């Protein structure tokens, strides 16, 4: 087994926090590095413990989950944030992803779905609950605030990679579709992140929709 995923659980509700901590602790490829009862504790814990993934409740006392997520990324942390909420409201999804969250999952998700989500965001792939994906994509498209000019210098192959990522394909699926190795796909993505000045795949997709660049992609 490779190195285990270091997880921090930030959840206001004691019962749910305990359940999530027990779930992570009982999962062979994960290790629980800490827990937090409010957003300020979460920010402090990330700075001290450097987890790979934070399970972040969006509504917490002292400091809300959105602001905690914003501060985590403002500190240049490499930690990825998976937002957990009972509210599938578009403004929460949109703002969480805009700030830098890699995933969004409803709290009523089953155990396999939660564990799969942790592994997905740890890999750097975006994760949205199926219930909200269609609406949040429509929201990105409607805002049209990003600069499309950032995409003008991309090569033909880089454009193909962007199109595949926008469609939600994983690195493995991009590699299979474009007949590339997974290592090559990772290299392309790293180059795209630098060129487009985005943090990760999620931010790339947001920029593509907000700028209207997705209008130029063939179906």
C-alpha positions in Angstrom: 0.0 0.0 0.0 1.3 3.5 -0.8 1.3 6.5 1.5 -2.0 7.0 3.2 -4.2 10.1 2.6 -4.0 12.5 5.6 -7.5 13.7 6.4 -8.8 16.4 8.7 -12.5 16.4 9.6 -14.0 19.9 10.2 -17.6 19.5 11.2 -19.8 21.3 13.7 -22.2 18.5 14.6 -20.6 16.2 17.2 -22.3 13.0 16.1 -21.5 13.5 12.4 -17.9 14.6 13.2 -17.4 11.5 15.3 -18.9 9.3 12.6 -16.6 10.8 9.9 -13.6 10.4 12.1 -14.3 6.8 12.7 -14.9 6.2 9.0 -11.6 7.7 8.1 -9.7 5.9 10.9 -11.2 2.6 9.7 -10.2 3.0 6.1 -6.8 1.4 5.2 -5.6 4.0 2.7 -6.5 7.0 5.0 -5.3 8.3 8.3 -7.1 10.8 10.5 -4.7 13.6 11.5 -7.1 15.8 13.4 -10.6 17.2 13.8 -12.1 20.7 14.2 -15.4 21.9 15.6 -15.4 25.3 13.9 -13.8 27.1 11.0 -11.1 28.8 13.0 -10.0 25.5 14.5 -10.0 24.1 10.9 -7.7 26.9 9.6 -5.3 26.5 12.6 -5.3 22.7 12.2 -4.4 22.9 8.5 -1.5 25.1 9.3 -0.2 22.8 12.0 -1.0 19.4 10.5 -0.8 19.9 6.8 -3.5 17.3 5.8 -4.0 16.2 2.2 -7.8 16.6 2.4 -10.2 18.5 4.7 -13.8 17.4 5.0 -15.2 20.9 5.5 -18.7 21.6 6.9 -19.9 24.7 5.0 -21.9 26.0 8.0 -19.9 26.2 11.2 -19.7 28.6 14.2 -17.0 31.2 14.9 -15.8 31.1 11.2 -17.9 29.6 8.4 -16.7 26.9 6.1 -16.5 29.2 3.1 -14.3 31.7 4.9 -12.2 28.9 6.4 -11.6 27.5 3.0 -10.7 31.0 1.6 -8.1 31.4 4.4 -6.7 28.0 3.9 -6.0 28.7 0.2 -4.8 32.3 1.0 -2.0 30.7 3.1 -0.8 28.8 0.0 -1.7 25.5 1.5 -1.5 22.4 -0.8 -4.4 20.9 1.2 -7.5 20.1 -0.9 -11.0 20.9 0.5 -14.0 18.7 0.1 -17.1 20.7 1.2 -19.8 18.8 3.0 -23.3 20.3 3.4 -26.9 19.5 3.7 -27.7 22.5 1.4 -27.5 21.9 -2.3 -27.9 25.6 -2.9 -26.2 26.9 -6.0 -24.6 30.0 -4.3 -22.8 27.7 -1.8 -21.5 25.4 -4.6 -20.5 28.2 -6.8 -18.7 30.3 -4.1 -17.0 27.2 -2.6 -15.5 26.2 -5.9 -14.6 29.8 -6.8 -12.6 30.1 -3.6 -10.7 26.9 -4.4 -12.6 23.9 -3.0 -12.0 20.8 -5.1 -15.2 19.0 -4.3 -18.8 19.4 -3.1 -20.7 16.6 -1.5 -24.1 16.4 0.3 -24.0 15.1 3.8 -26.6 12.4 3.1 -24.0 10.7 0.8 -23.3 7.1 1.6 -20.1 5.8 3.0 -18.7 4.5 -0.4 -19.5 7.9 -2.0 -17.7 9.8 0.8 -14.6 7.7 0.6 -14.6 7.8 -3.2 -14.9 11.6 -3.0 -11.9 11.9 -0.6 -9.8 9.8 -3.0 -11.0 11.8 -6.0 -10.1 15.2 -4.6 -6.8 13.9 -3.3 -5.9 12.9 -6.9 -6.7 16.5 -7.9 -9.9 15.6 -9.8 -13.0 17.8 -9.3 -16.0 16.3 -7.5 -19.5 17.6 -7.5 -22.6 15.8 -6.2 -24.7 14.6 -9.2 -27.7 16.5 -7.8 -26.0 19.9 -8.4 -23.6 19.4 -11.2 -25.9 20.5 -14.0 -27.1 23.6 -12.2 -23.7 24.8 -11.1 -22.3 24.4 -14.6 -25.1 26.5 -15.9 -24.3 29.1 -13.2 -20.6 29.2 -14.4 -21.7 29.7 -18.0 -24.1 32.5 -17.1 -21.6 34.6 -15.2 -19.1 35.1 -18.1 -16.7 37.1 -16.0 -13.3 35.5 -16.9 -10.9 36.6 -19.6 -11.1 34.3 -22.6 -7.8 35.7 -23.8 -5.9 33.4 -21.5 -6.8 30.5 -23.7 -5.6 32.1 -27.0 -2.0 30.8 -26.6 -2.8 27.2 -26.1 -1.6 24.5 -28.5 -4.0 22.3 -30.3 -3.2 19.4 -28.0 -3.6 21.6 -24.9 -7.1 22.6 -26.2 -8.0 18.9 -26.5 -6.9 18.3 -22.9 -9.0 21.3 -21.7 -12.0 20.1 -23.6 -11.7 16.6 -22.0 -11.3 18.0 -18.5 -14.4 20.3 -19.1 -16.4 17.2 -20.0 -15.4 15.7 -16.6 -13.0 13.1 -17.7 -10.4 11.8 -15.2 -6.7 11.7 -16.1 -7.0 8.0 -17.0 -9.9 8.7 -19.3 -8.1 11.7 -20.9 -5.1 9.5 -21.5 -7.2 6.8 -23.1 -9.2 9.2 -25.3 -6.1 11.2 -26.6 -3.8 8.1 -26.7 -1.4 9.6 -24.2 0.2 8.2 -21.1 -1.1 9.3 -17.7 2.2 10.9 -17.0 1.9 12.9 -20.1 -1.6 14.0 -19.2 -0.3 15.2 -15.8 2.4 17.2 -17.6 -0.1 18.8 -19.9 -2.3 19.7 -16.9 0.6 21.2 -14.9 1.5 23.3 -17.9 -2.1 24.4 -18.4 -2.4 25.4 -14.7 0.7 27.6 -15.1 -0.4 29.1 -18.5 -4.0 29.8 -17.3 -3.0 30.9 -13.8 -5.3 28.4 -12.1 -4.8 26.2 -9.0 -6.2 22.9 -10.3 -8.7 21.2 -12.6 -11.7 22.7 -10.8 -10.4 26.2 -11.3 -9.6 25.4 -14.9 -13.2 24.3 -15.6 -14.6 27.4 -13.8 -12.4 29.7 -15.9 -13.4 27.9 -19.1 -17.1 28.4 -18.4 -16.9 31.9 -16.9 -14.9 33.2 -19.8 -17.2 31.7 -22.4 -14.4 29.5 -23.8 -16.6 26.5 -23.6 -18.7 28.0 -26.4 -15.7 27.4 -28.7 -15.5 23.7 -27.9 -17.0 21.2 -30.2 -19.6 18.9 -28.7 
